Amino acid sequence: MVGEYERAFYRNQFALMAPPFERYGVQLWMPETAGPVDFTAETHEQLMFNLGIQSKREITRTRIRVSTAMAA
């Protein structure tokens, strides 16, 4: 099940997925871009990269919290 916040790409995933998205007419809409993501805009690519890093950090933090709680 994909959650509401399941939107970030990690590492080069955005660069890999942008061409097929464009080819098949898939649009990504995000509040951070105030509308559709422009696959050709460097700022949008950087934003997706930064959101991916932030998402990866949160996953790691959650894993640590759960492991700590289970050990207690």
C-alpha positions in Angstrom: 0.0 0.0 0.0 1.4 3.3 -1.0 1.0 6.0 1.6 0.2 9.7 1.1 3.9 10.6 1.8 5.4 7.8 -0.3 6.7 10.1 -3.0 10.4 10.6 -2.7 13.0 9.0 -5.0 16.4 7.9 -3.7 19.7 8.4 -5.4 19.3 8.4 -9.2 15.8 6.9 -9.3 14.2 10.2 -10.4 16.6 10.5 -13.3 15.9 6.9 -14.3 12.1 7.3 -14.0 11.7 10.8 -15.6 12.1 9.6 -19.3 9.4 6.9 -19.0 7.1 9.2 -17.1 7.4 11.8 -19.9 7.1 9.2 -22.6 3.8 7.8 -21.2 2.4 11.2 -20.1 2.7 10.5 -16.3 2.6 13.7 -14.2 3.8 14.0 -10.7 2.2 16.7 -8.6 3.8 17.9 -5.4 3.0 20.7 -3.0 6.7 21.6 -2.9 6.6 22.4 -6.6 3.2 24.1 -6.4 1.9 21.8 -9.2 3.4 19.4 -11.6 7.0 18.3 -11.5 9.0 19.5 -14.5 11.2 16.6 -15.4 13.6 18.9 -17.3 14.1 21.4 -14.5 17.4 21.1 -12.6 15.7 22.6 -9.5 13.0 19.9 -9.5 15.5 17.2 -9.9 17.5 18.5 -7.0 14.3 18.8 -4.9 13.5 15.2 -5.6 17.0 14.1 -4.6 16.8 16.1 -1.4 13.4 14.6 -0.5 14.8 11.2 -1.2 17.7 11.8 1.3 15.2 13.1 3.9 13.0 10.1 3.4 15.9 7.7 3.8 16.9 9.5 7.1 13.4 9.1 8.4 13.4 5.4 7.6 16.6 5.0 9.4 15.3 7.0 12.5 12.1 4.9 12.5 14.1 1.7 12.4 16.3 2.8 15.3 13.2 3.8 17.4 11.4 0.5 16.7 14.5 -1.6 17.5 15.1 0.4 20.7 11.4 0.0 21.7 11.5 -3.7 21.0 14.7 -4.2 23.0 13.1 -2.4 26.0 
